[in-house]
Amino acid sequence: MIKRHIASDILDSLRHFPVVLLTGARQVGKSTLAEMLSKTRWKAAYLTLDSRVVLDAALADPDGFISGTPVPAIIDEVQRSPDLMRAIKGVVDRDRRPGQFLLAGSANLMTLQKVSETLAGRVALHELQPFMWSEIAKKKPPAILRELFSAEDAGALARKWKRRTFPDRRKEIEKLIIAGGYPTLSLMKSTSARRRWFDSYRQTYIERDIRDMAAIQHLPDFGRLLSLLSFRTGQMINFSEVSREVGLPLSTLKRYMDLLEVTYQIYFLRPYFVNIGKRLIKMPKLYFGDSGMACHLSAVEDWKTLERQGRVGSMVETWAASELRKLVSLGGARYQLYFWRTYAGREVDFIIEHGDKVVAIEVKWSQSLENSDLAGLKDCAGDLKGRHVLSVLLYPGTELVAVDKQTIAMPFGVFFGVD
């Protein structure tokens, strides 16, 4: 079994909180991880609401179900009986011992007002995402963020690596982007098998998860929106424009988009402004949570198809965004992910904020570096002077180079902890 980097964070939360909630998209490995923890480092009983008998008992008498469940306990697919949260609140209010319940579910339960109010202050939240590249490669969790924010300058950071030349991993990254990070797919080498898996996933997701959560009258419209958005991944999203293109009322579109976000199919990245209020009102960028799913929905099964569609850049960015999002979620330090864009259109793909300091990251697929690749990073460093620590140009080359005092060009494999 491939070890998940998040496991140590979950165990730490179980030592301090009475309830830990593990959420994430369907098929990212929540049940496998929970069972692994219960059999090795945190002994607990395992119950799943996928079992009809268990679900019926939880729905019929939530208080009796919880009071009759010995702790510590894992309750999987908990979103199928939200009233269990109220029953769990009663138990933990009487006994605040840490590590009583590990709850797992495929929908973001904390976005539901009833659940959020019930467990506020009693629960630690963790999102399990598809495999990180370093997990697939069976490497340790990358320490790059700590190194970036503590570096004196780009030259000092470059000297931390004993070598400056690294393997060419372009073909490996291409395969990662096309296949995505869902655990089952990591074992599949057949293109047709992957296609069948994605088709089944999409059908199950729409017909089960979405119907369980909301009344959607026209499922074909929802499926069509999902496919349309796959062509928009990595782009700034204008809801009115998408509403016109897909032929849905704006209110319906926003409800569907909320459902896609709550079930972890998409997420939004906000622009970075020193004025925090501005971050909430400016147009966000949309990303799919998994590059493989975005490729499948846009009929991409190989790299040549992606090149013919002219979408290599946006899909590489989608994959890098996903890796960064997983990276910033690990460990105890608080990092936030944004993008940076000026009114004149100058842009940097990603900003990572830690305290009042930021690191700027630009993603390129070219193996050679041009001055134009650095223009946005230089503008960003000047605009955020006083907060800016370093700029990183992420690329598929083999050389680790300090371009100047503030900027380092780094191969993807180095940054994401594979090399």
Secondary structure by P-SEA (a helix, b strand, c coil): cccccaaaaaaaaaacccbbbbbbcccccaaaaaaaaaaccbbbbbbbcccaaaaaaaaacaaaaaaaccccbbbcccccccaaaaaaaaaaaaccccccbbbbbcccccccaaaaaaccccbbbbbbccccccccccccccaaaaaaaacccaaaaaacccccccccaaaaaaaaaaacccccccccccaaaaaaaaaaaaaaaaacccccccccccaaaaaaaaaaaaaaccccccaaaaaaaacccaaaaaaaaaaaaaaccbbbbbbbbcaaaaaaccbbbbbbccaaaaaaaaccccaaaaaaaccaaaaaaaaaaaaaaaaaacccbbbbbbbbbccccccccbbbbccccbbbbbbbcccccccccaaaaaaaaaaaccccccccccccccccccccccbbbbccccccccc
